[in-house]
């Protein structure tokens, strides 16, 4: 089945009114049941209506909406057959589905087409509510695809290991993958966990013999790279796919060489819908002859958000855009003060920006800020044609207000201020907020400089390996890491200086070593790069809110401990 299914609008128009009435009736009955849970006949009526809706949608060949209605009916049936109290999670899942289904039908009607994958995540939420197996992304794809591991002859040049060396390498690779997977399943610092898992699989591809096993893991590597680069959205089913890879890795350690063909087909399908098609992902798609779908996962997610409404990320984006407008207004204000011109064509554009900003602040539920800006806007309009030298205090007051609002919005975005905190705008409260924001800005500068330094370390490692071990690329790394370590003391995260100190100790010994062993040196530097990625991601998270989970640094701690451990081979 194609990702986009054209519908017969004439047929839909014939039943649209009756379908809408039945859906509204089912919704009303369900809402009544929520307040009268002892009356199971209400839910029975709801199930009957949903069965009729699902059947109608199948006749109309709208598979996504039909699936959603069927899963709603199935969950209703499960609740009716339950002998215990109805879990709130099941009722919440049904409530959400009753919100989604009419909007889904509106979307289909407006687009004259159904995109079934848009409904799949909602259907899986319903299935998960009563412990049913989740449907794969390839659920609507009936076409049989070739198996890359079995049918291709592609062989990636690698450094295969055998015997005890391979066993040690596989165990360490699995440990690294498990570390990322466990964090992923806890929804903790997901981008970092994906990077860790991707690096583990890429190393696996380098230590196994070229052949079916390697080709299977190349597909996995391509999928993980797509996740890392936001080409695929993470959801419950896709987490299970990634967990399935850990099972394959566990089997490989136990010398079970049989590959999971169903899992491979799912990996292949994920690549067809990936929005990311560059790098290794693009190369694997090309050699595996995987054609990109007409609609990618990013577009599907955007359409789903458009269907359901704004997300929290959108609010954050609005805040950032508004801060940009306020900073621009402050710059214009400074120019007015310098040139002392009060012509209408100088002041009117600034007034327009301030009015627009006040309107946005109202939408963001910040009426105190909006009122303050409106007051200043009125005062600014009265300055047209007047001597600005005599009105300098008004301009300074407006500049301070803009600066304060900008800083407060930054603190809201960092989650260090709540909307309720801004109800009281007394002088003392304003001073406290401004002081806290200045401290946060100073800390942000230190974090940004530290991230830049860590980025230089990563680039130096890559340059050293690519230049065939030219030591000039890494000669200054001990000093660079030591300077970063000093900056970390200012941030106030106890683990950072400790981990960086260990990395500094390792790289100092590495630079001063007397013999070069290319294979082991590359492995050691890859492990050091793992630590740097972990630190860099921690800094990224810490920079957003100035609050971060120190467990993010676990990979860095493990990597540094491995580097400093005597007589151990690193991977």
ChimeraX attribute file (.defattr): number of C-alpha atoms within 10 A of each C-alpha:
attribute: neighborCount
match mode: 1-to-1
recipient: residues
	/A:1	11
	/A:2	14
	/A:3	19
	/A:4	14
	/A:5	17
	/A:6	15
	/A:7	17
	/A:8	14
	/A:9	16
	/A:10	9
	/A:11	11
	/A:12	19
	/A:13	12
	/A:14	10
	/A:15	13
	/A:16	15
	/A:17	11
	/A:18	12
	/A:19	19
	/A:20	14
	/A:21	11
	/A:22	17
	/A:23	21
	/A:24	15
	/A:25	16
	/A:26	22
	/A:27	21
	/A:28	14
	/A:29	19
	/A:30	24
	/A:31	15
	/A:32	14
	/A:33	17
	/A:34	14
	/A:35	9
	/A:36	11
	/A:37	14
	/A:38	9
	/A:39	12
	/A:40	13
	/A:41	13
	/A:42	19
	/A:43	23
	/A:44	18
	/A:45	15
	/A:46	25
	/A:47	24
	/A:48	14
	/A:49	22
	/A:50	26
	/A:51	18
	/A:52	17
	/A:53	22
	/A:54	22
	/A:55	16
	/A:56	16
	/A:57	22
	/A:58	16
	/A:59	12
	/A:60	16
	/A:61	17
	/A:62	23
	/A:63	20
	/A:64	26
	/A:65	27
	/A:66	24
	/A:67	20
	/A:68	27
	/A:69	27
	/A:70	23
	/A:71	23
	/A:72	27
	/A:73	25
	/A:74	18
	/A:75	23
	/A:76	24
	/A:77	16
	/A:78	15
	/A:79	20
	/A:80	16
	/A:81	9
	/A:82	11
	/A:83	8
	/A:84	8
	/A:85	8
	/A:86	13
	/A:87	12
	/A:88	10
	/A:89	13
	/A:90	20
	/A:91	18
	/A:92	13
	/A:93	21
	/A:94	22
	/A:95	16
	/A:96	14
	/A:97	22
	/A:98	21
	/A:99	13
	/A:100	19
	/A:101	20
	/A:102	16
	/A:103	15
	/A:104	22
	/A:105	21
	/A:106	13
	/A:107	19
	/A:108	21
	/A:109	17
	/A:110	10
	/A:111	13
	/A:112	14
	/A:113	18
	/A:114	23
	/A:115	24
	/A:116	23
	/A:117	21
	/A:118	22
	/A:119	21
	/A:120	22
	/A:121	19
	/A:122	21
	/A:123	23
	/A:124	21
	/A:125	22
	/A:126	29
	/A:127	20
	/A:128	19
	/A:129	18
	/A:130	17
	/A:131	10
	/A:132	12
	/A:133	10
	/A:134	18
	/A:135	15
	/A:136	19
	/A:137	17
	/A:138	16
	/A:139	12
	/A:140	16
	/A:141	13
	/A:142	9
	/A:143	9
	/A:144	7
	/A:145	11
	/A:146	15
	/A:147	17
	/A:148	23
	/A:149	21
	/A:150	14
	/A:151	11
	/A:152	15
	/A:153	14
	/A:154	16
	/A:155	13
	/A:156	15
	/A:157	10
	/A:158	15
	/A:159	13
	/A:160	14
	/A:161	16
	/A:162	12
	/A:163	7
	/A:164	9
	/A:165	12
	/A:166	16
	/A:167	16
	/A:168	17
	/A:169	21
	/A:170	23
	/A:171	15
	/A:172	16
	/A:173	21
	/A:174	22
	/A:175	15
	/A:176	23
	/A:177	25
	/A:178	19
	/A:179	16
	/A:180	24
	/A:181	22
	/A:182	13
	/A:183	18
	/A:184	21
	/A:185	15
	/A:186	9
	/A:187	11
	/A:188	15
	/A:189	18
	/A:190	18
	/A:191	17
	/A:192	23
	/A:193	27
	/A:194	23
	/A:195	21
	/A:196	24
	/A:197	26
	/A:198	24
	/A:199	19
	/A:200	22
	/A:201	24
	/A:202	19
	/A:203	20
	/A:204	26
	/A:205	23
	/A:206	18
	/A:207	18
	/A:208	20
	/A:209	19
	/A:210	18
	/A:211	15
	/A:212	21
	/A:213	18
	/A:214	21
	/A:215	25
	/A:216	22
	/A:217	23
	/A:218	24
	/A:219	25
	/A:220	26
	/A:221	25
	/A:222	29
	/A:223	26
	/A:224	26
	/A:225	26
	/A:226	26
	/A:227	22
	/A:228	21
	/A:229	18
	/A:230	16
	/A:231	24
	/A:232	23
	/A:233	16
	/A:234	12
	/A:235	11
	/A:236	13
	/A:237	19
	/A:238	18
	/A:239	14
	/A:240	14
	/A:241	17
	/A:242	21
	/A:243	18
	/A:244	14
	/A:245	20
	/A:246	19
	/A:247	14
	/A:248	18
	/A:249	23
	/A:250	15
	/A:251	14
	/A:252	18
	/A:253	17
	/A:254	10
	/A:255	10
	/A:256	11
	/A:257	13
	/A:258	11
	/A:259	16
	/A:260	13
	/A:261	14
	/A:262	10
	/A:263	18
	/A:264	21
	/A:265	18
	/A:266	17
	/A:267	23
	/A:268	25
	/A:269	21
	/A:270	26
	/A:271	30
	/A:272	20
	/A:273	23
	/A:274	26
	/A:275	23
	/A:276	23
	/A:277	21
	/A:278	15
	/A:279	11
	/A:280	16
	/A:281	22
	/A:282	19
	/A:283	13
	/A:284	23
	/A:285	19
	/A:286	13
	/A:287	12
	/A:288	20
	/A:289	12
	/A:290	17
	/A:291	13
	/A:292	18
	/A:293	17
	/A:294	10
	/A:295	16
	/A:296	19
	/A:297	22
	/A:298	17
	/A:299	15
	/A:300	20
	/A:301	15
	/A:302	12
	/A:303	15
	/A:304	19
	/A:305	13
	/A:306	12
	/A:307	17
	/A:308	14
	/A:309	9
	/A:310	10
	/A:311	10
	/A:312	8
	/A:313	9
	/A:314	11
	/A:315	14
	/A:316	16
	/A:317	12
	/A:318	15
	/A:319	20
	/A:320	16
	/A:321	11
	/A:322	19
	/A:323	21
	/A:324	13
	/A:325	17
	/A:326	21
	/A:327	15
	/A:328	14
	/A:329	22
	/A:330	20
	/A:331	13
	/A:332	16
	/A:333	18
	/A:334	15
	/A:335	13
	/A:336	18
	/A:337	17
	/A:338	11
	/A:339	10
	/A:340	16
	/A:341	18
	/A:342	20
	/A:343	13
	/A:344	12
	/A:345	10
	/A:346	15
	/A:347	21
	/A:348	16
	/A:349	13
	/A:350	20
	/A:351	20
	/A:352	13
	/A:353	16
	/A:354	22
	/A:355	18
	/A:356	16
	/A:357	21
	/A:358	23
	/A:359	18
	/A:360	17
	/A:361	22
	/A:362	14
	/A:363	12
	/A:364	14
	/A:365	13
	/A:366	18
	/A:367	18
	/A:368	16
	/A:369	22
	/A:370	22
	/A:371	15
	/A:372	15
	/A:373	24
	/A:374	19
	/A:375	12
	/A:376	20
	/A:377	21
	/A:378	12
	/A:379	15
	/A:380	20
	/A:381	15
	/A:382	12
	/A:383	17
	/A:384	17
	/A:385	12
	/A:386	13
	/A:387	12
	/A:388	19
	/A:389	13
	/A:390	9
	/A:391	14
	/A:392	13
	/A:393	11
	/A:394	15
	/A:395	21
	/A:396	14
	/A:397	12
	/A:398	22
	/A:399	20
	/A:400	13
	/A:401	19
	/A:402	21
	/A:403	16
	/A:404	18
	/A:405	22
	/A:406	22
	/A:407	21
	/A:408	25
	/A:409	23
	/A:410	22
	/A:411	21
	/A:412	18
	/A:413	18
	/A:414	17
	/A:415	13
	/A:416	18
	/A:417	15
	/A:418	13
	/A:419	13
	/A:420	9
	/A:421	13
	/A:422	18
	/A:423	13
	/A:424	11
	/A:425	13
	/A:426	10
	/A:427	9
	/A:428	10
	/A:429	14
	/A:430	17
	/A:431	13
	/A:432	12
	/A:433	22
	/A:434	19
	/A:435	13
	/A:436	16
	/A:437	20
	/A:438	13
	/A:439	11
	/A:440	20
	/A:441	16
	/A:442	12
	/A:443	19
	/A:444	19
	/A:445	12
	/A:446	18
	/A:447	23
	/A:448	14
	/A:449	14
	/A:450	23
	/A:451	21
	/A:452	14
	/A:453	18
	/A:454	22
	/A:455	15
	/A:456	15
	/A:457	22
	/A:458	22
	/A:459	14
	/A:460	19
	/A:461	21
	/A:462	18
	/A:463	17
	/A:464	19
	/A:465	17
	/A:466	10
	/A:467	11
	/A:468	9
	/A:469	18
	/A:470	12
	/A:471	16
	/A:472	13
	/A:473	17
	/A:474	21
	/A:475	17
	/A:476	15
	/A:477	23
	/A:478	21
	/A:479	13
	/A:480	17
	/A:481	25
	/A:482	17
	/A:483	15
	/A:484	24
	/A:485	20
	/A:486	15
	/A:487	18
	/A:488	21
	/A:489	14
	/A:490	12
	/A:491	18
	/A:492	11
	/A:493	14
	/A:494	11
	/A:495	17
	/A:496	23
	/A:497	21
	/A:498	16
	/A:499	23
	/A:500	24
	/A:501	18
	/A:502	19
	/A:503	26
	/A:504	22
	/A:505	17
	/A:506	18
	/A:507	22
	/A:508	18
	/A:509	12
	/A:510	18
	/A:511	15
	/A:512	10
	/A:513	9
	/A:514	7
	/A:515	7
	/A:516	10
	/A:517	8
	/A:518	12
	/A:519	9
	/A:520	13
	/A:521	17
	/A:522	18
	/A:523	16
	/A:524	22
	/A:525	21
	/A:526	21
	/A:527	21
	/A:528	24
	/A:529	20
	/A:530	23
	/A:531	23
	/A:532	25
	/A:533	21
	/A:534	24
	/A:535	26
	/A:536	24
	/A:537	19
	/A:538	23
	/A:539	25
	/A:540	16
	/A:541	17
	/A:542	20
	/A:543	21
	/A:544	15
	/A:545	17
	/A:546	17
	/A:547	15
	/A:548	16
	/A:549	11
	/A:550	14
	/A:551	15
	/A:552	21
	/A:553	22
	/A:554	16
	/A:555	23
	/A:556	28
	/A:557	23
	/A:558	15
	/A:559	27
	/A:560	26
	/A:561	15
	/A:562	18
	/A:563	24
	/A:564	14
	/A:565	11
	/A:566	8
	/A:567	8
	/A:568	9
	/A:569	15
	/A:570	20
	/A:571	23
